């Protein structure tokens, strides 16, 4: 077992342990005295892991009910959120009880927002079952849903009470879903850790499990340090958005169907690098991205992506923050007029 302590406004631990899911009841009992919870999951993850989680909770004297919604980004909506609220209400959950997010980033995001807002706030536990959620979205306290105007535009900062990362759950991931997580992992190497980038570049989807625990630990520890310095995303934390401004735009252009977050981040990093970094950096990044079967470019016309960028959370008035990596392992926040950013991207 490895532990990472995250010292934010509400401190908590991230536990990285193979087989951790079957110990969830014991681990959760160490951070709460509550004996009642609701598990929120999706219709892909729940059949795989909900029974194991429920059994572990029961063995620790914790009763639970399960709410399941359809898998996919399109479920991260006001409609699904309303159904979650209804289930929490019918389960008679009180402010001394808690919610568990069992699944990937969509499950974690919407569960966290429900926890931040239902009864004006109650505890929640993150049990991420995708690589992307383990290395990125489960840690740091960002929660959100999507609305018609854009991705993650309605949300709240809500730190979890505990995060349990069980690498064994990654073994059931389809190759594309595993690759999505690799996009975020590559991002951490690009912005903060050239040795991490080299480790990832030396493997592929068939061999990455050999170093999975080391990679997950390193990614989470990088995020921990960044979040502790800038919990509410006013400064250094923006580095974590490398590839995301264009990535979110690509997701929106595809109507959040048949185009994943990881694909958007991968292509977004490569496109931004091609505009702002030396050729050798861009080539190394593209080669690494391609190794994991991820895109390095997009079919979407840049002129049609830029309006999505203009509604991104990273815009302030008529300016936008964006991230560049002129060296591998060294990210930089830049700020420009939206018009100048558009000219750079279209140039």
C-alpha positions, 0 to 999 in steps of 0.5 A, a space after each residue: 500500500 502507498 499513501 499520499 496525504 493531500 493537505 488542502 482545506 479539507 486534508 485527506 489521503 489517497 490510498 494506492 493498493 491493488 485489491 483496495 476495493 475489497 478493503 474499502 469498508 475497512 479503509 472508509 471506516 477509518 475516516 468516518 463514523 457513519 454507517 450509511 451511504 449511497 454508492 453512485 456508479 454507471 452501468 458499465 462499472 456497477 456490474 463489475 465492482 458494485 457487489 464487491 464494494 457493497 460486500 466490503 461495506 457490509 462487513 464493516 457495518 455500513 449499509 448502502 444503496 446503489 444508484 446507477 446511470 448510463 455510462 458516458 459524458 452525456 450523462 454528466 447533466 442536470 437531468 442525471 443530477 436531479 435523479 441522483 438528488 431524488 435517490 439521495 432523498 428517498 434513501 433518507 441520507 443525512 448530513 452525517 452520512 456519505 456518498 461513494 463515487 465508484 467509476 470513472 471521471 464522469 461518475 466522480 465529477 457528478 457525484 462530487 457535485 451532488 455531495 457539494 450541493 445536497 443538504 448544502 454538503 456531505 462527505 464523499 469518497 472517490 473510488 476511481 476505476 479508470 486510469 484517467 480518474 485515478 491520476 487526475 479527476 479523483 484528486 483535487 476537489 474539482 466537481 462539475 456537470 456539463 450544460 449546453 453552453 459547455 463542459 464543466 461550466 457548473 460545479 463546485 470545489 469539494 475535496 473528497 474524504 478519501 480516495 482509493 485507487 485499486 490498479 486491479 480495476 484497470 485490468 477490465 478497461 478497454 484499450 481506448 479507455 486505458 489510453 485516455 488515462 495515458 493522455 493525462 499521464 503524459 500531460 503530467 510528464 510534459 508539465 512537471 517531470 521529464 523522467 515520468 515522460 521518459 518512463 511512459 515513452 518507454 512503454 506501450 498499452 501492452 506493457 504499461 501495467 509493469 510500471 502502473 503503480 509507480 506511474 499512478 503514484 507519481 502523477 497523483 503526487 504531482 497533482 497533490 503538490 500543485 493543488 496544495 499550492 493553488 487549491 482554487 485554481 487561480 495560479 499554478 493549478 492552471 498548468 494541469 490544463 495543458 491540452 485541455 482548452 483545445 481538448 474540451 473544444 474538440 469534445 464539444 465539436 463532436 457533441 461529446 459522443 464518439 470522441 473521448 476526453 483523453 483523445 481531446 487532451 492528446 490532440 490538444 497537447 500536440 496542436 498547442 506544442 506545434 504552435 509554441 514549442 521547438 520541433 524536437 519537443 513536438 516530435 517526441 510528444 507526438 511519438 509518445 501519444 501515437 504509441 498509445 493509439 491517441 490522436 495528434 491532430 483533429 479533423 475539426 476546423 480550427 475556426 469552429 473550435 475557437 468559439 468553444 475556447 472562448 466560453 471555456 472556464 479559463 477565459 477571464 473577460 476578453 483574455 484567456 489562459 493557456 499552457 505551453 511546454 517549450 521543454 519536456 517537464 516544464 509547463 508555463 502559463 500564458 495569458 493573451 487576448 482571446 483575439 491574439 490566442 485565436 490568431 496564434 491557433 489559426 496561424 
